[in-house]
Amino acid sequence: MEKDNPGLIMPPPFYPALSWLAALGLQWLHPLHLIPPFGLSSWAFWLGLLLAVAGFAVVNRAIAAFQAAGTNVMPSQPTLVVVSTGPYRFSRNPIYIGCLMLHLGLTLMAGLNWGLPLLPLVLVAFHLLAVLPEERYLQRKFGDSYTRYQAVTRRWL
């Protein structure tokens, strides 16, 4: 019997968390100097704060849309319906977009320079290890309903 979930190898929020840990280690081993050091007077801090708050809000709105639709948020659990309300009207992956915004925001706020070159790797990890398996699962489970949603809603932005 086939599992009723996309069979992801780990929860997707781990990707930015692991990237941040790697950035901390790399910054310690081989410091980069792309972002001004941490400080409340730094433009990077304030831009980062704006991005982090916006990313957190996007993630929360997306989770609220799942809850309002009565489906599971965790990808290890079955998806019960295709959610196309809230931020899912604009993107099929608002939680991952919000996580990327949060990652970039925290990177800027903390002056964690290695977070910048690692950010594209987080995007690739989301795409290959979460988005593509989730899309295959949703297509298999919901068929034409999911195909119609894909036709009118962008994968990312």
C-alpha angles and dihedrals in degrees: 000000000000120000115251094229136064093263097233118186093228138355107284095233086068090070096069091038092054090045090053091051089049090049091053091051094045092047089054094046099039114009119214122201106208100117127048112258118269113287140130090240093057120105087218091060094053095043088047092050090052092049093045093050091046092048092049090050092050092051092048093048090049092050090048090053090053091049093047090052090050097240134125122268097200112084090216088069126068119275107233101188139006106256114217101160133091112012089349087077088071104032137016090219111041094144090059092044089051091049090052091049090049091049092051092044094051090045091055094042093051096040087235098163098187089060089075100059090039093054094081088053089056089052091050091048091051091048099045102031101035116012099047095045090045091051092050090049094048092047091051093046102039103023114181093011090061092041090056090049090050090051094058102032127063121236093229120355 
